């Protein structure tokens, strides 16, 4: 009897669901034809003006594609090897400590132990005493640090100079703030033979022409994502002189600061004469300790600038995860003691990644995907124009690099990222022959990628 009752109840529920689904579909059609007009009569806009023209970024489409085809993923910039034991142990210890407050809210601008560790580290590197309470802000990843900086300092009509190729959030956040992005591209000095990221340079006259009386800010990413370029002292000095001449704020995205390979040197803009007063520098625990999923970042700079991103953060995020900040603080304390010694994790990470970079450059060169060998970071750009010209990409949509990336993912189970996504609409043609591969991967992952690339070459003979 109970079984029969349940069966009849389920039948009624299914019937109700069918009727409800039909009702929803019919009413959605009605809504689309007249409903929105009713809504529009009450409000002039559904979406806020600040989102006009803002589109989903490249990651949305390609992450969904990766879920579908399950490729060897050299697209997203995260390591597929374990984080260092000392940092994961620090998190376990933080969670197990008798101090119950490590599981509660912490200070809004940054957990005391973490801002003190950051102050000790950067005071040494900057050769100036950094105030842990007033000159540092801890954020949910470097993305939030970038967001808070731009939203707190850029007014409608202010111009923000962005160097291309650029990390993709700079442009939309500038637009959301009402700012006007002004783009200036790095261009390769040569296009044949071995190419280094150092061969990609700014035209001094072109750069100078972008500075006007409306310029509020310039964003510089070194080492650069996706290019891997490490800006030299002379290049930074050129930018610094223009910032001082035009009274411009300099935002330095230095999340890859510890991933600089032999032969290059990371120079901090904030150390150049007259630049501390006008520079905000952004860092990332994710890149520092290979823990991108923890999403903890920071910014530092003079109190006169830092207080405004702090205010925005305080009224949006409030505070970041306390045990994560505690663990990262421990990691920084350990690394601060080991910095420059054979025990340094940062030195070991560079020593681990450099052979991976060289391996990737070698197998890409072998198949005619001419690489730009990076001086730093996680990524390598490859010119795929030669090999793409031999493949029928008509089934895919978008610019040439998008079509090649999607074809490679669907047909060969290898994912990269199209470089035109790192340019503004007007300059996308500058990136359409390139795709980005990530080499901070296990040897087994790189081996699979190499085999796919070699098989691709052989199939086109």
Buried (B, 14 or more C-beta within 10 A) or exposed (E): EEEEEEEEEEEEEEEEEEEEEEEEEEEEEEBEEEEEEEEEEEEEEEEEEBEEEBEEEBBEBBBEBBEEBEBBBBBBBBBBEEBBEBBBEBBEBBEEEEEEEBEEEBBBBBBBBBBBBBBBBBBEBBEEEBBBEBBBBBBBBBBBBBBBBBBBBBEEEBBBBBBBBBBBBBBBBBBBBBBBBBBBBBBBEEEEEEBBBBBBBBEEEEBBEBBEEEBBBBBBBBBBBBBBBBBBEEBBBBBBBBBBEBEBBBBBBBBBBBBBBEEBEBBBBBBBEEBBEBBBBBBBBBBBBBBBEBBBBBBBBBEEBBBBBBBBBBEEBEBBBBBBBBBBBBBBBBBBEBBEEEEBBBBEBBEBBBEBBEBBBEBBBEBBBBBBBBBBBBBBBBBBBEBBEEBEBEEBEBBBBBBBBBBBBBBBBBBBBBBBBBBBEEBBEBBBBBBBBBBBBEEEBBBBBBEBBEEBBEEEE
